[in-house]
Every structure is written in structure tokens, then in C-alpha cells.
Amino acid sequence: MKNALLEIGMEHLPARFVAPALRQLEQRSAALLKEKRLGFTAVRSFGTMRRLVLLIENLEERSTDITEQITGPSAKVWKDANGNFTPASMPQPSISLISKK
């Protein structure tokens, strides 16, 4: 695990906006890291009127693996009693390119 540092330079930011910007940067960064399944021990922010800094401590190099099981339609829909594929199993075009008159 490594630390990550993000430094954002900008034009002059009014002093009253620095604290809310730092809170938002910290909260949204932590939420995004959790959403992407990247582990970390702490997210801290620092800043001045011209610079915002985000420090992510012990950031994992890879996201955690997930296992997802997706079930489709029953096999009875796709095959008949003889084991042959039914018309429902054939791919259907979503857009008709030939218009019938």
C-alpha cells in the first residue's frame, strides 16, 4: 500500500470557500474510492486560497475482487422436450432495416 497525494492549483479562491471545498473534496473522494472498492486508511485534505491538497493514506494498488452470479431465463424456454432450440432462443433483431409495405 502506498500514499497518494493530489494537488490542485487554481486561481484565487475566496477564503470563505476553502473550508467547504476541502470538506467536499475529502467526502467525495472517500465515497468514490469506496464505490470503486479501493481500500485506504484515511483521506485528509489541506488547502490555501490557491491550492487544495488531498492525501490518501495506505491506498491499495488494486480494487477488491467481486463475484456476481447472474441467472438467465429457464432452460425450458430455450429448448423443447427433444432438446432442440426453440424460436425464442434465436436472436431477434432489435431494429428492422427493411421496411415491409
CYANA upper distance limits for C-alpha pairs under 8 A (distance plus 0.5 A):
  1 MET  CA     58 ASN  CA      5.40
  1 MET  CA     59 LEU  CA      5.93
  1 MET  CA     60 GLU  CA      5.45
  1 MET  CA     61 GLU  CA      6.82
  2 LYS  CA     57 GLU  CA      7.42
  2 LYS  CA     58 ASN  CA      5.36
  2 LYS  CA     59 LEU  CA      5.88
  2 LYS  CA     60 GLU  CA      7.34
  2 LYS  CA     61 GLU  CA      8.02
  3 ASN  CA     55 LEU  CA      7.69
  3 ASN  CA     56 ILE  CA      6.14
  3 ASN  CA     57 GLU  CA      5.08
  3 ASN  CA     58 ASN  CA      5.53
  3 ASN  CA     59 LEU  CA      6.25
  4 ALA  CA     55 LEU  CA      6.36
  4 ALA  CA     56 ILE  CA      5.55
  4 ALA  CA     57 GLU  CA      7.07
  4 ALA  CA     58 ASN  CA      8.37
  4 ALA  CA     59 LEU  CA      7.33
  5 LEU  CA     53 VAL  CA      7.58
  5 LEU  CA     54 LEU  CA      6.26
  5 LEU  CA     55 LEU  CA      5.21
  5 LEU  CA     56 ILE  CA      6.90
  6 LEU  CA     53 VAL  CA      6.14
  6 LEU  CA     54 LEU  CA      5.56
  6 LEU  CA     55 LEU  CA      7.06
  7 GLU  CA     51 ARG  CA      7.48
  7 GLU  CA     52 LEU  CA      6.41
  7 GLU  CA     53 VAL  CA      4.99
  7 GLU  CA     54 LEU  CA      6.99
  8 ILE  CA     51 ARG  CA      6.10
  8 ILE  CA     52 LEU  CA      5.59
  8 ILE  CA     53 VAL  CA      6.70
  9 GLY  CA     50 ARG  CA      6.43
  9 GLY  CA     51 ARG  CA      5.12
  9 GLY  CA     52 LEU  CA      7.13
 10 MET  CA     50 ARG  CA      5.79
 10 MET  CA     51 ARG  CA      6.66
 11 GLU  CA     50 ARG  CA      6.36
 12 HIS  CA     49 MET  CA      6.03
 12 HIS  CA     50 ARG  CA      5.64
 13 LEU  CA     17 PHE  CA      7.19
 13 LEU  CA     18 VAL  CA      7.42
 13 LEU  CA     49 MET  CA      5.26
 13 LEU  CA     50 ARG  CA      6.68
 14 PRO  CA     18 VAL  CA      7.49
 14 PRO  CA     49 MET  CA      6.87
 15 ALA  CA     19 ALA  CA      8.38
 15 ALA  CA     48 THR  CA      8.43
 15 ALA  CA     49 MET  CA      6.50
 16 ARG  CA     20 PRO  CA      8.34
 17 PHE  CA     21 ALA  CA      6.52
 18 VAL  CA     22 LEU  CA      6.64
 18 VAL  CA     47 GLY  CA      7.45
 18 VAL  CA     48 THR  CA      7.27
 18 VAL  CA     49 MET  CA      6.92
 19 ALA  CA     23 ARG  CA      6.75
 20 PRO  CA     24 GLN  CA      6.57
 21 ALA  CA     25 LEU  CA      6.48
 22 LEU  CA     26 GLU  CA      6.62
 22 LEU  CA     45 SER  CA      6.25
 22 LEU  CA     46 PHE  CA      7.19
 22 LEU  CA     47 GLY  CA      7.50
 22 LEU  CA     52 LEU  CA      7.53
 23 ARG  CA     27 GLN  CA      6.61
 23 ARG  CA     45 SER  CA      7.97
 24 GLN  CA     28 ARG  CA      6.36
 25 LEU  CA     29 SER  CA      6.40
 25 LEU  CA     45 SER  CA      7.78
 25 LEU  CA     54 LEU  CA      7.95
 26 GLU  CA     30 ALA  CA      6.67
 26 GLU  CA     43 VAL  CA      6.73
 26 GLU  CA     44 ARG  CA      6.73
 26 GLU  CA     45 SER  CA      6.45
 26 GLU  CA     54 LEU  CA      7.53
 27 GLN  CA     31 ALA  CA      6.70
 28 ARG  CA     32 LEU  CA      6.57
 29 SER  CA     33 LEU  CA      6.64
 29 SER  CA     43 VAL  CA      8.27
 30 ALA  CA     34 LYS  CA      6.71
 30 ALA  CA     43 VAL  CA      7.04
 31 ALA  CA     35 GLU  CA      6.60
 32 LEU  CA     36 LYS  CA      6.66
 33 LEU  CA     37 ARG  CA      6.61
 33 LEU  CA     38 LEU  CA      5.66
 33 LEU  CA     39 GLY  CA      7.65
 34 LYS  CA     38 LEU  CA      6.36
 34 LYS  CA     39 GLY  CA      7.51
 36 LYS  CA     63 SER  CA      7.27
 37 ARG  CA     63 SER  CA      5.52
 37 ARG  CA     64 THR  CA      6.21
 38 LEU  CA     59 LEU  CA      7.53
 38 LEU  CA     60 GLU  CA      6.46
 38 LEU  CA     61 GLU  CA      8.22
 38 LEU  CA     62 ARG  CA      7.11
 38 LEU  CA     63 SER  CA      5.12
 38 LEU  CA     64 THR  CA      7.23
 39 GLY  CA     58 ASN  CA      8.33
 39 GLY  CA     59 LEU  CA      6.37
 39 GLY  CA     60 GLU  CA      5.79
 39 GLY  CA     63 SER  CA      7.67
 39 GLY  CA     64 THR  CA      8.45
 40 PHE  CA     56 ILE  CA      7.38
 40 PHE  CA     57 GLU  CA      6.53
 40 PHE  CA     58 ASN  CA      5.66
 40 PHE  CA     59 LEU  CA      4.94
 40 PHE  CA     60 GLU  CA      6.76
 41 THR  CA     56 ILE  CA      8.19
 41 THR  CA     57 GLU  CA      6.15
 41 THR  CA     58 ASN  CA      6.21
 41 THR  CA     59 LEU  CA      7.71
 42 ALA  CA     56 ILE  CA      6.40
 42 ALA  CA     57 GLU  CA      5.68
 42 ALA  CA     58 ASN  CA      7.98
 43 VAL  CA     54 LEU  CA      7.57
 43 VAL  CA     55 LEU  CA      6.22
 43 VAL  CA     56 ILE  CA      5.07
 43 VAL  CA     57 GLU  CA      6.83
 44 ARG  CA     54 LEU  CA      6.35
 44 ARG  CA     55 LEU  CA      5.65
 44 ARG  CA     56 ILE  CA      7.03
 45 SER  CA     52 LEU  CA      7.80
 45 SER  CA     53 VAL  CA      6.01
 45 SER  CA     54 LEU  CA      4.98
 45 SER  CA     55 LEU  CA      6.58
 46 PHE  CA     52 LEU  CA      6.51
 46 PHE  CA     53 VAL  CA      5.56
 46 PHE  CA     54 LEU  CA      7.04
 47 GLY  CA     51 ARG  CA      5.92
 47 GLY  CA     52 LEU  CA      4.77
 47 GLY  CA     53 VAL  CA      6.23
 48 THR  CA     52 LEU  CA      6.89
 73 PRO  CA     77 VAL  CA      7.43
 74 SER  CA     78 TRP  CA      7.91
 75 ALA  CA     79 LYS  CA      6.76
 76 LYS  CA     80 ASP  CA      7.08
 77 VAL  CA     86 THR  CA      7.87
 77 VAL  CA     88 ALA  CA      7.44
 77 VAL  CA     89 SER  CA      8.03
 78 TRP  CA     85 PHE  CA      6.13
 78 TRP  CA     86 THR  CA      6.00
 78 TRP  CA     87 PRO  CA      8.38
 78 TRP  CA     88 ALA  CA      6.73
 78 TRP  CA     89 SER  CA      5.46
 79 LYS  CA     83 GLY  CA      5.81
 79 LYS  CA     84 ASN  CA      5.75
 79 LYS  CA     85 PHE  CA      4.91
 79 LYS  CA     86 THR  CA      5.86
 79 LYS  CA     89 SER  CA      8.20
 80 ASP  CA     84 ASN  CA      6.07
 80 ASP  CA     85 PHE  CA      6.91
 80 ASP  CA     86 THR  CA      6.68
 85 PHE  CA     89 SER  CA      6.70
 85 PHE  CA     90 MET  CA      8.47
 86 THR  CA     90 MET  CA      7.88
